[in-house]
């Protein structure tokens, strides 16, 4: 991971923590590959690194800008509901 991305992810996590948000722990490459199969899409390396480091916010939380970043569990759940 390059230093710019490392710095951005660190700042993002720090900002969310300061806002009192619950940040999910990162996930493994195997979990990322599983998600890619479910959504039928290969993520770029930057997004994969984001998932390895953060994996979104706890469900139904959003930042002060009203953005909610979903975990892979939430994405999988929504994909399963869509494909039924």
Buried (B, 14 or more C-beta within 10 A) or exposed (E): EEEEBEEBBEEBBEEBEEBEBEBBEBBEEEBBEEBEEBEEEEBEEBEBBBBBBBBBBEEEBEBEEEEBBBBBBBBBEEBEEEEE
